[in-house]
């Protein structure tokens, strides 16, 4: 029998619309839901997920589409469904509550809370029926009903303790004077959890954590510690060879379920593509090894082919499932490989390693065993790859979440811009420009940058911080002054809306009233914290625009570094590395062809603490500088003092702190 759609049918979120025909009487996050809960004196059952999440789909099929479980939920609770990607502000609050109560987190996130939004129960995936010591919804719902009716004081007391713990978690053990020793301590802690067998950090499940790699590259550059560089290179090589990387169409899956990057959780998230391409690009600059440039180019090519919206912005993700099977689009049986390759099967099995995906009925993930250079390997298997890709294209494709999010788009704009700089590919610059123009024109409304193009008008710190970063990188890729000007405007708005005068930035605006507390987050998750990126923006713009007032505001953020969780704050420590210096402001002026040549040489080396200005309208601090002898000329400035003009590449490079690989001086 066809069900009548519930309240989610008219929502903008693809995830909410996926639940529009559930028998659960879902509300979106709204005043109406809380008003009903208060009026009927019922707790709220809050379910948070996202459209490409495999276990969210499993819980929906098992429980939310089940008439009996739905009737129990509807009787006991007011049920609210939230898309974590459209409302990351809500997700962040209740994910922290879950971690406090259970010691872990993830999605789907299940919260039971009072009509005032105070949580007293938290879990992730919950089965319909209990198994292996895990309580199922069939047992949980009547238990909570009984407690709410007869022992409510115990639940409210627990909720108060959780809320107090959340408030206290943001005011403890801060660094008083962050300096180079803070970076060294973080390096030691990160190296202590490094996996020297397969790369990466910690045990399974293993996430990319690109910001760790970016920090380690900077630490190597600052100190010469070779183990830091070795950690980066081992991780990047093992990830590219593993099942976490799509060996046919490229791009990274969300994480590996094992410690050797073999079997992934199959979502492909936009932010992972952005951050990992930045890591490979910086590794190429640091080492000169072409393999890293090849992988960065592959990732950008995947995004350009699979994740660009009709308007030219970037879509959020590809689903983990295909035809209801996790990884179904990506997995191979031996029969499927035989059908696709025929007599070339044995040749393919020499190139590809089959990683069995547990519980998948003989299906395997493709990975590679790379002995030599990646470029040589790719040339040798290209005909096989194309045949496998063609065969795979006949399968049901994973769902694409079309949401355009300001923060994730900012990261991807930065990645394409950096790709244009380092790889010298004009295609990547055009893609970054089109996406930036769309976000600026369509998502900056009435002095507020909205988080989701078609969603609510909510705005979070990350939207400003990551888009500003993208515009800074875009300016330095093509030197169109309008992008630098827009970054400055957005920076002023970010300060106005989010700054804590005591130092750092709040996650939400002050007038956003549907939260139980206003948080300030300095810890990274899958992406760097908004505080980290906002601080980086202030430092970079301060140097680009000659505005020390912005750098002074940035310094307040470092008072929020916490000594008890340094590895979780490497995003902010990357900003600290820039603040500690030495840093460079580089102006390249004069003859257009000569300027391009100098820029190519500059982008070929690894100088992480720098900004670059060029073009017809340089910022005021550089406007008085002039080309020498009619030639393209570089001025390398540091500590508010500029060098004598350098008119050849060698002289320019000698003025910079370049460690390791040096690009060709005749490039």
N, C-alpha and C positions, 0 to 999 in steps of 0.2 A: 504494500500500500504506500502510495506516495505521501510523504509527510508535508505538512504546511511549513513553510520557512519560518524560522524564529527571528528575533530582533537583529541578528547578525547579518541578515541578507542584504541590508542596505549599507553596510560598512565598506570603507575603502580598502581595508586590509584583506589581501588574499587569504591569509591565515584565518581571519574571522569568518570570511565567506565559506571556507572549507567546512565550518561547523554550523552553517546556516540551516541545515536540514536535520541536525541532531534532535532527538526528542528531549534533550536537556533544555530547560527554559532559560537559555543564556541571555545575559545582559552584556553589552560592552561596558567598559569602565565609564561610569556616568553617575551624576547625582541621583538619578532615578533609582539605580540599584541600591545605593546606600540608604535612600529615603525609605524604600520598601523594606530593607532589612531592619531598620529602626522601628518602622511602623508595625511590623509583624514579629519583632523581637526574635529574629533568626540570625545565626552567623552567616558569614559570606564564604562561599567556596570559590576561591580564585585560582584559575588555571592559566598559566602563562606559557607560551610556546612561540613557534614561528613556522612558516609555511613549508620549509624544506627540511624539517626535523623528523627523522625516522621514528624515534620513540614517541614523539607527539602523535604521529599517525597511528602507531600501535595502540596507544592508550585510547585514542578516539574510536578505533575499530572495536576494541575489546569492551569498552565501558560507555563512552559517550553516545555510541550508536545503539546501545543495548537498552531496550524498553524498560526492563526491570530496574537496572542501575539508574537510569534517567529518572524513573519515578521516585526512587529513594532520594536522589540528589534534590529533586524539585520539592519534595516534602520537607527535607531537613534544612535546606539552605536557600539563600539567594545566590545564584550561580553567575559568575562574572568571568569572561574570557578576554585575555589581553594578548596582543601581538607584541612580543618583546622588542622587535625591530622598529615598530611604530611608536611604542611608548617605553623606551629604554629607561626613562626616569622612574617609572613604576617598577619595572623589572629589577633595577639596581637596588631599590629599597628592600624588596621581598627576597631577592637572592641573598642579600646580606643576612636577613633574618634566618633564612634556611641554613646558611653556613654556620651561624651562631648556634642554632638548635640541633643541627645534625652533623656538623663538621664537614659537610660537602655540599655541592650544588650542581645544577645542570638543568636541562629541559627535557620533557615538560616539567615545569615548576608548579607544585601544588601547595597552596596555602589555604588554611582555614583561619578566619579572623573575625573579630567582633564587628558589629555594624559601624564602629568608629575607625576601622582599618587597622586595629592592633592585632598582629598575628599571634596565635597560640599553638599552631600545628604547622609543620612544614615537611615536605618530602619532594622527591622528583617523580619519576614514573611510579605509579601504583597499579598493580594488576587488578583485574576484576575480583578474583578469588585469591586468598592467601596461599603462598607457596614458599618453601625453603626459608621459613622464618620471617617472611615478609607479609605483613597484614594486607589484605585486599580491601577494595572499596566496600564489598559486601559486608565485611566485618567492621570496617572503620566508621561507616556512616551511622549505624545505630549506636555505636559506642559514643561518638561525639554528641549525638542527640541526647543520650542519657546524661552525659556530663554537663551539657548546656542547661538541661532542665533541672538537675538535682545537685550538681557540684560546680556551679558556674564560678564561684569565687576562686576555685583552683585554676580555672582557665584564665580568668582575668589577671590573677597574680602572676601566672606564667607569662602572659602577654606583657605585663608591666616590666618584668625582669628582662625580657627580650628587647623591649624598646629602650630601656636604660642601658643595656649592653651595647646597642647600636649607637646611642649617643656618646657613650664613653669611648667607643672604639676609635673616634676621630680626634681625641684630645690627649693621647698618651705617648710618652717616650719619643718626643720629637728631637731631631738634631738641633743643637744650639748654633754651631758654626760649621756648616758643611764646607769641606775643602777636599784636597786631593786624597787625604786619608779615607774619606768617605767612599771615594771611587775605589780605592784599594781594598777596603773591607768588602764592598759589594762584589768585586772581582773574585776574591777568595771564596765568598759564599756561593757565587754562581759556579765557579770551577769545582766546588765540592759536590755539586749535584750533576756534573757533566757525565755523560755516558761515553766513555772512550771506546766502546765497542762499535756503536752505531751512530754516535753523534746525538745531539739533542740533550734535553735536561729532564732529570727525574726518570721515573719508571712509567710503564704503561698505565693508562692511555697517555700517549705522547703528542703534544701540540707543537706547532712550528715555532712559536715564540720568537718571531723575527726581531723584536726589539732587543732581546738578549744578544743576538748576533750583531746588531748595529752598535750596541754598547761595547761588545768585545773588540770590534774593529777599532773603535775610538780609543779603547784602553791600550791596545797594541800600538796605535799611532802615538799615544802620549808617552808610553813607558818603554816600548821596544820589547815587551813580554811576548815571546814567540808562541807560547802555549795558547795565548788568547787567539792569535791568528789561526793556529792549528785547530782549535775548537770550531771556529767558523767554517774553515774549509772542509773538515770532516763532516760536519752537519750538512752543509750544502750539497756535498757530493752524495752522501747516503740518502738524503731526501729525494734528490733528483733521480736516483736509481730505484727508489722504493715504490711500493704500491700506493703510497700516499700521493704520488704524482701520477697523473693520467698520462701513460706512456704513448697514447695514440693521438689525443687532441690537446694535450698539455694542460697546465694549470694544476693547482693543488686542491686536494680534498681537505676537509676540515681538521681531522686529526687521525693518528694511527692508533688502532686498538691494541697493538703490540709494541714492544720496545725497539723493534728493528725496522720500523716504517713499512711493514709488510702489508697488512690489511687495514684499510682506512675506514673511517666513518665517512660516507660518500658525498655529503653535501659539498658543494663548491661555493665558498663565500667570497664576495667581492673584496672584503678587507684583507683576506689572506693573500689574494693575488697582488694587491697593492704593496703590502708590507714585504712579501717575499721577493717581489721584483726589485724593490729598493735594496734589500740585502744582497741580492746577486749583483746588482749594478755597483754597489760600493765594494764588494769583494773583487770585482773585475778591476776597479780603479786601484785597489790596494795591491793586487798581485799581478795584474796584467794577463791573467790566465783567461784565454778566450772562452773556455767552457762556461764560465760564469756569465759572460755576455750572451752566449747562446741561450742559456736558460732564461735569463731576463727577457730576451726577445721572444722566446716561446710563450712565456706567461702573458706578455702584452698582446701578442698575436691571438692567444686564446680569448682574452677579454674583448679584443676588438671584434672577433668573430662571433662570440656567444653571449656577451653581456651588455651590449650597447642597445639602449632603448630607441624607439623610432625617432625621438627628439634629439638623440645624440648624447644623452646622459647615460649613466651606468645603472643597470638593474642589480638587485641585491644578491641573488643567489640562484643556483640550480639545486633541485631536490636531491635527497639521498636515494629516493625510491624511483622505480620505474615499474609500472604494472603491479604495484603493491609489493615489490621485492626490493629490499635494500641492496643497492648496488647492481640491480638487475641489468642496467644499461652497460655496465662496465665489466661484468664478470664473463668468463669463458669456460665452457666445457671442452674436453678434447674433441668431441664430435663437431662442435661449432668451429673450432680452429681448423679441423680437417676440411669441413665444407668450404671455409673461406679461402684456404691456401692450397688444398690439393697436394700435389707432389712436393710443394715447398714447405710442408709442415716441419720436417726435420731441420731445415735451415732456420725456420722461425724459432724452434726450440733451442737452437744453439745461441740465438740472440736474446730471447726472452726467457725469464724464469717464471714458472707458474707457482704462485703462492696460494695454497688452498685457503678458501674463505670458510671458516668453520660453520657447520650447519647449513651449507648452501648447496647440498646435493651435487657434489662433484664440480662446482664452479670455482674458478680460480681468478685471482688478481694477477695482472701482468706487471712484472718488474724487470729490471735489466741488471746484468753483471758487467760493469764497465771496467775493462782492463787498461785501455789507453785513453786517447783523447775523445771527447764527446762528439766533436765534429766529424771525425773519421767514422765513428760508430754509426752516427746518424746517416751518413751517406751510404753506408753498407746495407742498412736495413730499410731505407726509404721506400722501395717498392713494396716490401712486406707490410710496412706500417700503413701505407695507403690502401692496400687491399683489406686489411683488418678494419681500418676506419670506414671504408665503404660498406663492409658487411655489418658493422655496428650501427651505421646510420639507418639501416632498415628496421631497427628495433624501436619500440616506443620510447620517445625521448623523455628525459626527466622534466618535470614542471619547472618553469622559470618564474621566479617571483619578480614581478615588474616594478616593485616599489623603487622609487628614486629617493635616496636618503642623502641629506646634505653632508653629513659627516663622512660617510663611506665614499661619496663622490669626491670629497676633498682629498682623501687619501689616494684615490685612483688618479685624480688629476695630477697630484704630485708625482706619482709613479710614472705616468706617461711623459710628464715634463722632464723628469730626470732621465728617462729613456731617450728622449730627444737630445738631451745634453750629451750623455755619455756614449750613446750608440750613433749619434749623428743622423738620426732618421727623422725626416720632416713629417712622415705620416703620424708619428706619435705626438708631435707638437700640434698638428691639426686636430687630432682627436681630443687632446687635452683642452684646446681652446674652445671647441664646440661644446663640450660638456660644461666647462666653466661658464660660458655665456648663457647656457640654459639655466643653470642653477642660480646665477646672479639675477637673471631677468624674471624667472618664474617662481623662485623660492624666497626672495628677499622682498617682503611685503610690509609696508607701513613701518619701516624701521626695525623689523624683526626678521631674522633668518629662520624660516620654519624647518622643522626636522624632516618631514615627509611631504613630497610634492602633492599627493592627493589625499593625505591624511589630515589629522588635526593640526591646529596652529601651535602646538607645543614646540618649544625651542629649548635645546640643551646646550651646555657649554661646548660639547664635542662638535656640534654643527659649526660654530664659529671657529673653534681652534683648528679643526682639520681643513676647513675650506680656506682659511687664511693661509695655512701652510701650503695648500695646493696652489694658491694664487702667487705666493712668494716663489715657489719653484717654477711656475709658469712664466712669471716675469723674467726669471733668470735663464729660461730656455729660449725666449724670443725677444725679450727686452721691449715688450709693449707696455708703455708706462701706465696705461689704463688699469692693468691688473695690479700693479703696485699701489696705485691710488685707491682702488677698491679694497685691497687688503688693509690699507690704513683706515678707511671708513669703517670696515667691519671690526677692526681692532678697537676703535673707540667705542663702538656699540658693545662689544664684548666686555670691556672694562666697565661700562655703565651698567650693564645688566647683571653681571656675574661676580665682579670683584668683591672679595672680602677685604676690608681695609686693614685687617690684622695680617694679611698675607695669603696669597693663593686665591682660588676661584671656587665658587659654589657650582654645583652641577646643574641647578635649575635657577630660573629667575625668581626674584623675591615675591612677585605677585602671583605665582603659580600655586593655587591654594588647595589642590586635591592630593596633597601628600601629608603623611604623618610626621615627617621631619625633613629639613633641608640639609642635604649632605654635601660634604666636600671630599671628593675622592682623589687620592694621590697614588693609589695602587693600580697597576696595569691589569687588564684582563687579557682577552685575546688580542686587543689593540692597546696601545699606550693610553694612559689616562688623559682626560681632557685637560687637567692641570698641567701635565707634562707638555702637551703640545701647545697650550696657551702660553706657557712660560717660554718655550722655544720661539714661538711667534714674536713675542715681545722683544726677545734678544735679537732675532734676525732683523725685524723691522727697525729696531733701534739703530742697528748698524747700517742698514740699507738707507734709511732716511736721515741719519745723523741726529737721532732723537734719544739722548741719554735718559730722558724722563721715562721712556718705555723700558729701558734696561733696569732702571731703579725699581719700577713696579715689579718686574720679573724677579728681582732679588728677594722680594717678600715670599715668593713661593718656596724657596729653599728652607724656610723655617718650618715647613710642613713635612719635610723628609723624616721618616720614622726609622729609628735604628733597629727595631725589632722585625722589619720586613723589607730589607734593602733589595733583595732579588726581585721582589714584586713591584719595585719602583724604578726600574732601569730607565723608563721613559723620562722621568724627572732627572735622573742622573745623567742622561745624555744631554739634557739642557744645562745641567751643572757643569759638565765638561766644556760646553761652549762658553759659559759664563767665566770659568776659571782661565780660559785662554791658554796660550796665546791665540788670538783670532786675527783674521785679516779682512779688510775691506779692499776689494780690487776693482779698479776702474780701468776699462779698456776703451780707448778712444781712437778716432781717426779713420783711416782708409778702411772701407768696408771689407774688402777681401783679406787684408792683413789682420783685421779684427777677428774675422772668422777663423783664420789660421791660429791666432793666439788662443782663442776660446777652445778650439779643438785640443790644443796642447794642454790647456788648463783642465779640461774635463777628463783628460786621460790619466791624471794623477790623483792620488787620494789626499785631499786637504780638507778634512771634515769641518774645521772651524773657520769657515769663510763665507762671505757674501760677494756677489759680483754685480757690477752695474756697467751698462754699455748702452748704445743706441743714441737716438737724437735728443732725448730729454732725460739726462741723468739727474739724480737727486741733487739738491742744492749744494751739498758738501763737495760734490764732484764737478759742479758746473764751471768752476774757475780753472780746472785742470785743462791743459792743452796738449795736443799731439806734438811730439818733438820731431823736427826736421821733416814735417809732412808725412811721417810714417805712422802706422798703427803703433800705439804706445800704451803700455801698462803702468799704472801706478799701484803699488802695493802698500797699503796703509795699515798701521797697527798701533793701538794706543793713541789714537788721534794724531799720529804723525805719519806722513806719507814719504815713501822712498823717492829717490831720484827717478826720472822716467826711464823705463826699460823698453827698448825698441826691438829686441830680439827675444825669442822664446827662452833661450838658455838663461839670460839675465833675469827674466821674470821668474822662472822656476827656482833659481838660486835664492830668491828673496822669500821663498815659502818653506815651511817645514814639511818636506816631502820625505816619507819613509818608504823603503822598499822600492817597488816598481816605479820607473820613470818612463813616461810616454816618449815617443820619438820627437826630438826637438826640431825635426824638419818636416813634421806632419803638416 
